[in-house]
Amino acid sequence: MNIIELIQDGVIRAVKSLYGADIGAGDITMNSTRKEFEGDFTVVTFPFTRIARKKPDEIAEEMGRFLSREASYIQRYNVIKGFLNLSLSDAFWREFLADIYRNEKYGQQPPNGHKVLVEFSSPNTNKPLHLGHIRNILLGWSASRILEAAGYEVYKVQVINDRGIAICKSMLAWEKYADGATPASTGIKSDHFVGDYYVLFEQKFRAEYKAWQQSDDARALLREWLASKEAVKAEKEQAQKREKAQKELGAKAANGEVVTLNEADFTLETYFFKSFKDTYFNKYSTLGAEARAMLRRWEEGDAATVALWQRMNNWVYEGFNETYDKLGVSFDKLYYESQTYLLGKDMIERGLAEGIFYRKDDGSTWADLTDAKLDHKALLRSDGTSLYITQDLGTAHLRYQDFGVEKMVYVVADEQNYHFQALFEALKRLKEPYADGLYHLAYGMVDLPTGKMKSREGTVVDADDLIAEVVEEARLNSYERDTLAGLTTEEQQAIVNQIGLAALKFFIIKVHPRKRMTFDPKESVDLQGQTGPYVQNAYVRVQSVLRKGGEQALEAASAYEQLEAQERELLSQLYALPELVQTAAAEYDPSTIANYCYDLAKAFHRFYHDYSILNADTEAAKAFRLQLSQAVANALKLGMNLLGIEMPERM
């Protein structure tokens, strides 16, 4: 029986003895005592006023006296407006610490016999991993580790989007403009190499489109559109945008900035050609026609096209794997869209036969999800070709066949919320055995505080560039503090990498997944802030203490008689770890663990500053504090490991 159950049992006995009533554990409201009050756990007595026919503060006082008298694990109590704050006995905390301080896996749960699959990253093979992927990857990896610590058997997978027109754009640009260049011949990281050709295609296409806009065909289309009702509506929209831009520029000018308004941005001609771009690509563009022709050849299995596709995709995979290795991430299985995009059709046909889905007159297939407040969702096009949801239906079923999981977690940005709501509802209606265990771990976008460090087209920050930037910040920080002198260059670089990656990972994971966030590389390595290096420093501090303490028996800790308030605070935080792991797993929220690690590190830094460990007044106090330090280090190491963060021995 753990301490929560012990206190609940004591409250049940108190209510029976004092008021002659029977209650259960579910009738008791209890939580950790707030930091501004003395105590470890707080019992809320308001629910017992009807039973006791007394005021809450009277009930709390009577219950506190009963528990102090009848429960050996309660040392003292205090009452704050009907809240009963209970302080556990020193003996309880000594026994607890003696049980856990050697256990490096304290906080992990035994296997629970359940399986869960986590899908994350899932990039396209036309460009390198970017800043958005970083948050996705870190959330997926840490959620997987936390679920494992909570007792689940976890499978980590990704779907690689390796087909489609975007992939063909990179292929076509390489074929037309590369002159046989390769990642090896250019010295460019292989996924960046392919991504550069995707960018080059866009540049060539924009130049083609700009030139076409001056053609007779383009001017005729523009004149026709200017006479339409759509142009009248667009004129109002452009006027509103111009007014808004003027106000924003006026505010900047008031702050001394030199600003000008580009009137061309708000003309109807600009509006038309911006909105006509996709139509031009699909109907008029020479490059667009070549890219679509390449896609058709791929779909038909043309040998030369497939060979080029495989070659360029393999370059990208090689680059992806380098980035994954930097982040310490791996997968149990990879799924490829080229192999899964046709899956799901049989499931939809079954749904049609069973009356779950319906077919429109144009031949397209739909699901009526209005009773779940989700509108009508298209499942197949009128020509019978697949949509993303078609593929996702089939892939979910395939994964169940592969692993037999009861839960599937999809780590995907929150812009896809509706897609996953519809997908999950469709799978429920198909009565898939895993349908009740589906979860969309949605996350907000990541911004940078001052522009982009290095980008493609000024819009995307490459993952490799971001990692390098943060590691460099860690190197400069360590250089300024001169704390790694005496180590070899290789040892210094290994530690700097650990610190830099901790900074990156912790800064992103500490924010609740659903919140949009701003990543600041300089702030992320601050040893005094809520950062990964700050937590690492607490661990390093413990290791230094333990090295100086040497090998010694710590049994004397059992004679330590009176715990200090900060020692009790640390013990209370340690006690909470197993339940916290379970909570983080149940809510798929790694930020819970990140913030726990920070709070524990902060409490230890404060304790280290206020109390001597190696020069404690007695051998019992010294032994107890060494045990406590070791337990804190174990908890920090385990917690940060759940986030994918390594702990250095020195900083």
N, C-alpha and C positions, 0 to 999 in steps of 0.2 A: 504494500500500500504506500503510494507516494504522499508527499506532504499535503497536496491539495485534497486527496481523499481523506487523510487523517484529520484535517481541519473540518472538512464537510461532516465527517463522522462525529467530531466533537460538537459541532453546531446542532446536528440532529439530536444528540444526547442532551444538549443544553435546553433545546426547545421542549423536549419531552419532560425533562426534570423540572424546569422552571414554569412551564405553562400547560403541561399535560397534553400536548398535541403531537401528532405524528406528521413528520415531513420527510421528503426524500431529497437526494442530492440535487435533483433538478429544480427544487424550490429555493436553492441557495444561490445568491448572487455574490460572486467573490472575484477579486482581481488583485494585481500587485499594487502595493501601496504607492501613492504618488510621491515623487522625490522630495517634495517640500514638507512631507510629514514623516514622523518616526514610525517605523514598522516595516514588515516584509509583505504581509498580505492583509487585505481589507475585506471585511464582511459587511455587506449592506443590510441594515436591519429594518428598513422601511417596509419590506413585504411581510414582516411579522407583527405589525401593529394590530391587525384584525384578530390574530390569535391571542396576543398578549394583552390587548386592550390597554396599551401603554404607549407613551411617546417613544420615538425611535432612539433618542439619546438614553432614556431609561433602560430600554431593552439592551442597548449596546453595553451599558455599564454592568448590568446583571450578567449578561452573557460573557463579558470579559472576565469578571470575577470567577465565574464557573470554570471557564477554560484554563485560567491561571492555576486554579486549584486542582482540576481533574486531568489536565493534559500536560504531561511532562515536557512536551516539545514546545510549549508556550512559556516564554520567559517573562514577558510583560505586555501590557496593552495600553492604549489610550483611545479616547472617544472624541471624534470631531463631528458634531451635528448629526448624530445618528449613524456615523460610519465607525465601525470597530476596527482599529488598526492593531494587528497582532505582530509582535516581535518573537521570532523563533529563538529557542534556547541556544546558547553557545555550544552545548554538548551536541545538539543536532547538527550544527554547522561543522564542528570538528569531525564528526563521523562521516558526514557527506564528503568533505574534502579528502579525508583519508581514503575513501572509496574510489575517488575519481582522478586524483592528481597524476597518477601514473598512466592513466588510460588515454592514449593518443586518439582513440576513436570515440571518446565520450561525445554524445550528441547524435551519433548515428543510430539508426534503428535496425533491428534484425529484419531479414527478408519477410515480406508480408504475403508473398505468393501471387501478387498481381503484376501485370505487364502494362507498360505504357510506351507509346512511340512519340518522339518529338521531332517535328520537321522544322528545320531552320536553314538560313542562308539562301538556298535555292536561287542562284544567280542566272543571268543570261550569258551566253558564250560569245557575245559580240563586244565585250568591254570588261575591264578589270573590276574587282570588288571595290566598293566605294563607302563613303561615310555611313550611308543608310544601312549597308550590309553589316558594318561594324556593330551597330546597336543590335541588329537582328541576331548576328552570330553570338554575341556576348550574352544576350538574353536566353537564346536557345541552349547554349552550352551550360550556363549556370543553372537554368531550370532543370536540365537533365541531371546535373550533379546533385542538386537538391532532392530531386525525386529518388535518385539512387540512395541518398542518405536517409530518406524516409522509408526505405524498405522495398521500393519498386524495382523490378527488372526493367531496365530502360533501353530502348533502341533509338539511336540517333540517325536520322536520315535527311536527305535533301532531294528535291526534284530539280534537275539541271535543265533549264530552258534552252535547249540546243537546236531548235528548229524555228523556221518562220522567216518572214521578210527581213527582220532586223539582222539576222545572222547572214542572210544572203547579201545584204549591203556591204558588210565587212569583206565577204568573199569576193564580191564583184570589184570592189575598190582595190583589193590586193591583186586580183587578176589583171586589172587594167593599168595600175600605176606602180606596182611594187618592183617590176623588172627583176623578179626572182629573189628579192631580199627575204631574209629570214631573221628570227630573233637572234640566232647565233652570229649571222653575218653583220648585224647592226649593233649587237651588244645591248639590246633593249629587252627588258623582262617580257617574257612571252605573252602574257595576257595584256600587258600594256601595248605590245606590238600590234596585236589584233585590234585592240581598242582604238589605236591611232588610225587604222584604216576605216573603222566605222566613222570616226570624226572626219576623215578625209572625204568619205562618200558624202557626208552632210555638207561639207564645204563646196564640193563640186556641184552637188544638187542645187544649193542656194545660188551659186553663180549661174547655173543654167536657168533657174527660175527667174532670176533678176533680168537676164537677157531676154527671156521669153515675154516678160511683161511689156516690152516695147514693141512686140510684134503686132501685126494687124489683127490676128485672131484674138489676142489678149485685149486689145483696145476695144474690139467689137463686143466681147463678153462684158467688159467693164461698162460700156455705154448701155447695154441691155439691162444690166443689174441696176445702174443708177436710176433707171426709169421704173423700178419695181417698188412695191410696198416695203420690202425688206430694207431698202436703202433709206427710206424715211425713218424707220425704227433705228437703224444704225446711226443715222445722223444725230438723233437725240442721245444715244449712248455715248458717242464720241464727244458731244458737247459736255456731258456730265463728267467724263474722264478728264477732259481738258480743264474744267473748273476745279476738279479735285487736285490735279497736278499743279495748277496755279497756286492753290492754297498751300500745298506742301512746299513748293519752291519759295513762296512768300515767307514761310516760317524759317526756312534755311537762310534766306537773305537777311532776315532780321537778326540772325546769329552771326552775320558777317561773312557768310559763304557767298562766293560768286557763282550764280546760277543763271541758266537760260532755258527757255521753253522751246522745244523743237516742234514747231507747228506742223511739220510733215507727219508727225506721229498721230495726229488727230484728224487727218483728212479721210474722206470716204474711200479714196483710192487705196490708201494704206490699209484700211479696214478690209476692203474687198480682197486684196491680194493676200493678206494674212489669213483670212478665213478660207480662201480658195486653194491654199497650198496642198492639202491632201487630195483634193479633186485633180489638181494639176499632176501630182505624182502618179495617180492611178489612171489618168486619161490622156495626158499630153506629153509627159516627161520621157525623154529618151532613156535616161538613167533608170527611171522607174520601170519602164518596159523591160529593160535588160535585167533588173533585179527580179521582177516577177517571172520572167522567162527562166531565170536560174532556179527560182523556187519550184517552178513546174518540173524542170529537169530533175531536181532532187526528189520530188514526190514520185516521179516516174522511175527512179532508180538509175538514172544515167551514171555510168561508171566513173567518168571523169569528174562530174560534179560531186558525186558522193566521196570520191577520193580527196578532192580539195576540201570538202566539208570536214572530213575526218582529220585531215592534216591540221587545219586551222583550229578545230576544236581541241585537238590534243595539245596544241601550243597553249591554249587558254587553260586547260586542265593543269598543265605543268605550272603555270603561273599561279592559279588558284591554290594549288597544294603548297607552294612556297609561302603564301600569305597565311594559310591555315596553320602551317608549321610555326610561323612566327607567333601566332595567337595561341598555340597549344591546343588546337581543335582537331577532332577527327570524327569520322562517321562510320556507322556500322553497315550502311548500305546506301548506294546512290541509285536514284531513279532518273531516267532520262525522258524528256518530253517526246523525243523522237520515237520512243518505245511505248509511251503511255497515252499519246494524244487520241488514239482510236478507242481506248478503253471507255467503258461506261455505256456504250450503245445498247448492249444486251440488257443492261439493268433498266435502261429507259424503255426498251421494248416490253420488258416485263411489267414496268409501271403502267404502260399503255394498256396491256392486256388485263391488268387488274383494276383498271379504272382510276389509278392514282394520278396519272398524267393525262393530258389531252392533246389532240392534234388540230391545228387550225386549218382553214380551207387552203392556205398557201403551202401546206405540207410541213410547216415548222411544228415542233413539239414543245409543250409548255407545262409548267406546274402551277396550279392555282393555290397560292399560299396566302390568300387574303385573310383566311380565318386565323392565321398566325401573324397578321398585320405586316405581311412582307410582299404584297402585290403579286403579280403574275411573273414567273421567271422562265425565260427561254432556256430550253435544254438542248435542242438541235435546230440548226438552220433549216430553211425550207427545202434546200437541196440535200438535206440529210447529213451535212458535214458537222463536225464537232465544234463545241464551244469550250471555254475553259471549265465550266461546271461539268460538262460531259466527261472530260478527262479526270477531274477531281473525284467524281463519283466512282469511276472505275479504279482509280489509284487507291482510294480508301479501301475498297473491297480487296484489291490485290495485296495491300499491306496486311490486312487481317488474315489473308491466306498465308502470307509469308511468316508472320510473327504471332498470330493469335492474341493480339493485344485487346485489352478492355477499354483503354483510353488512347486517344490521339490528340496531340497538342500541335497546333499550327502557329508558328511564330511568323506573323505577317503584319505589315504596317496597317494602321487603323483605317486607311483609305479603302481597305477591302472588307470593312465590317459587314456590309450588306451581302457581299458574295458568300461569306462564310455562314451568315445566318440562313441564307437560302439553301446552301449546300447541306448544312446540318439538318434542316427541316426536311429536305428531300430524302436524306438517308433515313430519318426517323420514319417517314411514310413508307419507305421501302422495307421497313422493319429489319434493317441491318443490325446484327447482334451487338455491335459496338457503338450504335448511334447515340446512346445516352452518355457516352464517355468522351464526346468530342468537345474540344475547347479551342477557341481562337485567342491566342496570347497576342493581343493587339498592342502596338506601341506607337508613340508619337514620333514626329520627325526630329532630327538633330540639326541644330544650327551652329554656326561659328560666330564669335563675337565681332570679329573685324575682317570681313571679306573672306576670301578663300586662300588657303595656303598654296595649293597647286591644283589646278582644275583642268577638266576637259570642257572646252567651250565656255568656261567661266561659270559652270553650273554644278559640276560634280567634283567632290574631293576624293581622290583615290585613297583606299585603305592603306596602301604601302606608304604613301606620303605622310598620312596622319601618324602611323606608327613611328616612322622615322623622326617626325617632328617632336613627338612626345619623348622618345628615347633621347634625342638631342637635348631637350629641356632637362631631362634627368641628369645627363652627363654634365651640363653646365652647372646645375645645382650642386652636384657632388664635387665638381672642381672648385667651386667657390668655397665650399665648406672644408675641402681638403681632408676628407674622412677616409679615403681609400688608399692613402699612401702606404707603401710597404707591400702592396699586393702586385702580382704580375699584371701585365696589360690584359691578358686573357681573363684573369679573375675580376679585374675592374670592369671589363666590358660585360661580363656575365651578370654582375650585380647591377650595373646601370640598366641592362635590358630588363631585369626583374623589376626594378623600380619604375622604369618607363612604362612597361606593360601593366603594372599594378595601377599606375596613375590613370592610364587610359581606361582600363576595365572598370575600376572602382568608380571613377567619376561618372561613367555612363550607367552602371548598374545601380548606383545608389538612388537614382531617380525612379519613382514609380513608373512602370512601363507605359502606362497610358498618358503620361504627361509629356508634352513637347519640351525639349531641353536645349540648352546652349552649352556646347563643349568648349572649354577654355584651356588650351594646352599648358599655359603658364600656371594657371590656378591649380591644375590637376596634380602638379608635383610639389605643392606647398606642404612643407613638413608641419605647419601649424594649423592647417585647415582640415576640412572633412574630406580627406583624401586617402588613396591607397598607401602612399608612402608614410603618412602619419600612422596608419595602423601597422605597417611593416616596422616602423621605428619602435613601437611598443614591444613587438616580438623580439627585435634585435636587442632592446634594452634588457629584456628578461634573459636572453641567452648570455649576455655579458655578466649579469648577476650570477647566473648558474655556473658559468665558467670560473668566476672568482670564488664562488662558494665551494667549488671542488666536490669530489665524491664524499658524501657523508650520510650517515643514517639520520632519518628525519622522524624517528619514532617519538622524539621528545615533544613533538607538536601536540600530542595527546594531553600534555600537562599545561598547555596554554589556557589560562583561565578566563580572561576577559577580552572579548573581541572588540576592536575599534569599529566605529561606525563605517569607515571606508572599507574595512575588511568585510563587514557584513554586506555592504553594497556589492562588492565584487562577487561574493559567494552567491548572493541572490541572482546576479546576472548569469553566473555560471549555471545555476540550477535551472534557469529558464531555457537554456539552449536546446535540449531535446524537443520540448514542446514547440519552440520557435521553428525548428526544422520542419516539423509536421505542418505548422501553420503556413510556412512559406511554400511547401509542396502543395498543400490543398488549394492555395490561392494563386499558385504559379507566379509568385512575386519574389524574385531574387533581391529586390531592394530591402526587404525585411532583414535578410542576412547581412547585407552590406552595412545597414545602419546599426544593427546589433554589434558588428565588429568595431565600428567607430565608437559606439558608446562604451564598449568594454575597454578599448584602447585608451579612451579619454579618462575613464575611471582609474585605470592602472597608472597612467602618467601622473595623475593627481596623487594617487597613493604613494608612488615612488618618490614624488617631491616632498610629501609631508611626513613620511615615516622611513626610518632606516630598516633595511632588511638584513644585511650582513653584520651590522653593528647594533642589532636590537638589544634591548636591556637584558634579556634572558635567552638561554639556549632554546627554551620552549618557543619563545616568540620568533626567534630566528628560524627554527625548523618549520614552524607554522607558515611563516611568510615565504619561505622557499617553496613549500608545498603549494601555497596559493599562487606564487609566481609561475610555477611549472604548469599548474592547471589553467591559468590565464593564457599562457603561451600555447598550450594544446588547443584550447578553444579558438584562439585567434587563427592558428594554423589551419584547423579544420574548417572554420567559417570562411576564411579567404580561399581555401582550396575549393570550396563549393562554388566560388565565383570564378574559378580558373586562375587564381593568383598564387604565385609562389612566394615563399617567405625567405629572404636572404638571412645569412648568419651575421653579416656586417652591412653597414650602410655608410 
